[in-house]
Amino acid sequence: AFPVPVPTAPPMLDPERQRALQHTAKGSKYLEYQLTDKGRALFPVIVALSQWGDNWAVHEDGPSFEIIDTRDGEPIPPQAILGKDGLPIPREFLSQRPGPGTLARWKRKGTA
């Protein structure tokens, strides 16, 4: 959880979550916002986009922030796609294929 200096809950939150945040914020000018499971699941995407920006669109003065490991204070390593063995998979070995949802739709349409 981290404090968000806003007078009321952000409007994109559902009413139930807004009530919980307003209850938490009694007597404080800050609301304590906690990410949902969906928000936490998006974090690796945010990290990857941040790292991409640091490589391709960084300001001449350097990145505006670093994502660090709070255990040692060091910046985290670049994100990688790992195989079942835990080792990074080189880009040339990645591909894609139709997933179960596509196959089911093809079957319903008679195109499988």
C-alpha positions in Angstrom: 0.0 0.0 0.0 1.2 3.5 -0.6 -0.3 6.9 0.3 -2.0 8.9 -2.5 -2.5 12.6 -1.8 -6.0 13.1 -3.1 -9.0 14.5 -1.3 -11.3 11.6 -2.4 -10.9 8.2 -3.9 -10.0 8.2 -7.6 -13.2 8.0 -9.7 -12.1 4.9 -11.6 -12.4 2.8 -8.5 -15.6 0.8 -7.9 -17.9 2.2 -5.2 -17.1 -0.6 -2.7 -13.4 0.2 -3.0 -14.0 3.9 -2.7 -15.9 3.4 0.6 -13.1 1.2 2.0 -10.5 3.8 1.1 -12.5 6.7 2.5 -12.9 4.7 5.8 -9.1 4.1 5.9 -8.4 7.8 5.3 -10.3 9.2 8.3 -8.3 12.1 9.8 -5.7 12.0 7.1 -5.2 14.0 3.9 -3.9 10.8 2.3 -5.8 7.8 1.0 -4.1 4.5 1.3 -4.5 2.8 -2.1 -3.8 -0.9 -2.4 -3.5 -2.6 -5.8 -6.0 -5.3 -6.6 -4.8 -8.7 -7.8 -5.4 -7.4 -11.3 -3.2 -4.4 -10.7 -0.4 -6.4 -9.1 -0.5 -8.8 -12.1 0.1 -5.8 -14.4 3.3 -4.8 -12.5 5.7 -6.9 -14.7 4.3 -5.1 -17.7 5.0 -1.7 -16.1 8.5 -2.8 -15.2 9.1 -4.0 -18.8 7.8 -0.8 -20.3 10.0 1.3 -17.9 13.1 -0.7 -18.8 12.3 -0.4 -22.5 12.0 3.4 -22.0 15.3 3.5 -20.2 16.9 1.9 -23.2 15.2 3.7 -26.0 13.6 6.9 -24.8 15.6 8.1 -21.8 16.3 11.7 -21.1 19.9 12.9 -21.6 20.1 13.3 -17.8 19.2 9.7 -17.3 16.1 7.8 -16.2 13.6 9.7 -14.0 13.4 6.8 -11.5 14.8 3.4 -10.9 13.0 0.2 -9.8 15.2 -1.2 -7.0 15.3 -4.3 -4.9 14.7 -3.0 -1.4 16.7 -5.8 0.1 20.0 -4.4 -1.3 19.1 -1.1 -2.8 20.3 -2.1 -6.2 18.4 -1.6 -9.5 16.6 -4.8 -10.6 18.1 -6.7 -13.6 16.4 -6.4 -17.0 13.2 -8.5 -17.3 13.6 -11.7 -19.3 11.3 -14.4 -20.5 12.3 -17.6 -18.7 11.9 -21.1 -19.8 10.8 -24.0 -17.6 14.4 -24.4 -16.6 14.5 -20.9 -15.2 16.9 -19.7 -17.9 16.2 -16.8 -20.3 14.8 -17.8 -23.6 16.6 -16.0 -26.5 14.2 -14.0 -28.7 15.0 -16.2 -31.8 13.5 -19.2 -29.9 10.2 -17.5 -29.1 7.1 -18.0 -31.4 3.4 -18.1 -31.0 0.5 -20.3 -32.0 -3.3 -20.2 -31.8 -4.4 -20.7 -28.2 -7.4 -22.7 -26.9 -9.8 -19.7 -27.3 -8.9 -19.3 -31.0 -9.1 -23.0 -31.7 -12.6 -23.2 -30.0 -13.8 -20.2 -32.1 -12.5 -21.8 -35.3 -14.2 -25.0 -34.4 -17.6 -23.2 -33.8 -17.2 -21.5 -37.1 -16.3 -24.7 -38.9 -12.9 -23.3 -39.9 -10.7 -25.6 -37.7 
